[in-house]
Every structure is written in C-alpha cells, then in structure tokens.
Amino acid sequence: MVAMNRLVPTRIAAYLAAVFIAGAAAGVAGGYQWGRQSVFKPGGPRPRDMATHMIDRYTKELALSPEQVKKVEPLVQEAVQTVRQLHRENFKQTDAIMKGCNEKIVELLDDKQRESFRLMEERRKQWMKDRGGDGQRGRPPGSPPEAAPDPAKAVKPPEPRH
C-alpha cells in the first residue's frame, strides 16, 4: 500500500512532464512554421509596405494630425531604407563568409562529393534567386530598388489580429 502511494505521484509527475514537453514541442513547431510562412515567403512584406504599415499604425494609435503625418512619413521612409541597406550589407558579408567556408569544404571532398556539392550549391542559389536572396523578397538580387510609394496609391494593410 505504501509503495502504491509513492508510485501515483511519480506517475502524475511523469504524465505532467510528458504533457508539458508535448506542448512545448508543438509550440516550437507551430512557431517555426508560422515564422517560415510569414517571414520568408516570397512576396512577403516589402519595405514600402512596412513603412505604410508603420505610418498607419502611428497615425491611428497616436492620433496624429495630418501635419504630424507629413513630418513622420519621411522619417519612417528613411529608417526603412536604412534598415534595407543594412540587410543588403549583412547578406553580402554572410555570402562571402559562406563562400570561403565552401571553398575549404570542397578541398576535403573526393570527385564524386565535389560534384554533389556543386549540384547542391546550384539548387541553393536557384532557391535564393527565387526568393529574392539579397533581402529583397520577390525580386532577384541586383534588381533596382523600389520607387518611393505614392501616398495617393497606398494600399492599407490588413489590421493585425491580437
């Protein structure tokens, strides 16, 4: 009887731990999948849309006057362009580091592995090209930057769900 009483709390703790671990795993998997779909999806938010979204949010939540909006818009546009340039520079640095790593890896491979590696890199490059690999989603690397948005043609993004 005494042994049975010790076993029940142990089982309960084990079940609770299993449920917690399963919930955490589901949360991680769901968060990862959501992040992949919303952040890395081609045609995802462009800098123009980010600026429009920020300006709309500031206008609504801060009750900005039209005069304030006219002063805030260029500040947001400049910040978005600066962030975009940082993304491009970061991508170029990352690409250079990975190219150096790949060159060292190729030296360690036999002929068959080198060919497999070359094909693997071709697939990766095509994937990056399809995704707009320089941080410009939906546009191939090296394409011209987007023109500044025309406020008269601005499309309001959908309201975020909370």
N, C-alpha and C positions, 0 to 999 in steps of 0.2 A: 504494500500500500504506500509506503514511504517512497519507494523507488518510482512508483507511478506518478506521484505528485511532482517529483523533480523532472520527470520526462515531459509533462504537459507544458510547463513554462518554457522549456527548451524548444519544444516543437512550435509553440506560439511564436517565440523569438525567431526561429528559423523561417517560419511562414511570413512573418512581417518583413524580415530581411529580404526574402525572395520577392515579395510584392514590391518593396522599395526599389530593389535592383531592376526589376522588370519595368517599373515606371520610369526610372532614370534612363534606362536604355531606350525606351520608347520616346522619351522626351528628347534625348540626344539625336536619335534617328530622325524624328519629325522636324526638329530644328535644323538639322543639316540639310534635309530635303527641301524645306521651305527656303533656306538661305540660298541653296543652289538655284532654285527656280526663280527667286525674286532678284538675286544679285547678279548672277552670271548668265542669265537668259539673254540671248541676242534680242536686240530691240528693247532692252530694259530702259530704265530711266536715263535720259541723256542730260548733259549739263544744262541745256536750255530748260528742260522740264524741271530739273532740280531747282533752278533759280525761280521759275514761275511758281513752283510749289512753296518755296520759302517765302516769297513775296506775298502770295495769297494768305499763307498762314500768319505772317506778321500783320498783314492788313486786318484780318479777321480777329485774331486773338488780342492784338494790341489796339484795335480800333483806330488805325492810322488814318489821318486825314489825307485827302488827295495830294496836298503839298508834301506831306511826310513821305508818302509812297514815292513821289518823284525824286526825293532825296535818297530814299533807301534803295530803290531799284539799281542805280549804278554801283552802289557799294556791294550789293549781293552779286551782281553780274561780275564784278571784278574779283570777288572772293571765289566764285565758282570757276572762273578762268584760271586763277592761280592754283587752285586745287587740281584742276585738269592738267595743267603744266607739270605739277609735281608728280601726278600719276604717270605721265609720259616719261619723265626723267627716271622715275623709280623702275618703270618697265624696262627701259634701256639698260639700266645698271643690272637689274636682275637677269636680263637676257645675256649680257656679257659674262656674268658670273657662271651661268649655266653652260654657255658655250665653252668656257675654259674647263669646266668640270667634264663636259662631254669629250673634249679632246683628250683629257687624261684617261678617261674610261676606255676610249677606243684603243689606246695603246695597250691595254691589258687584254683585249679580246682577240680571238682567233678569226680567221677569214669569214667563217660562217656567222659567227656572232656579230662581226662588224656589219655584214650585210643586213642582218636582222635589226641591228641598232639603227642603221641608216633608214630602213623602212619605218621603224618606229618613230624616228625623228620626222620623217616626211608626213606621217599621219598627224603628229603633234602640230607641226607647222600648218598643215591644212586646217586643223581644228582651230588653231589660233586665228588664222586668216578668216575663217567662217565666223568667228566670234568677235572680230574686231580687236585683235590681240594687243593693241597698244593702249588699251584702256578706253578706246572709243567704240563702245558697243555698237555692233551692227554695221560698222564701216571698216574697210580694210586698212591695215596700217599704212600711214603715209598719205591718206586721203585728206583733202583740205578741211580745215576746221569749219564748224557750222557758223553761219552768219548770226549776228545778234538777232534775237527774236523781235518780231514786230508786235508791240503790245496790242495793236488792234486785232491781230490774228491769234492771240494767245488762247490756247485751249485750257480750260481749267481741269486740273487733275481730279480724279475722284477723291472724295473725302476719306481720310483714313478711318478704319474701324477701330474702336477702342474696346 
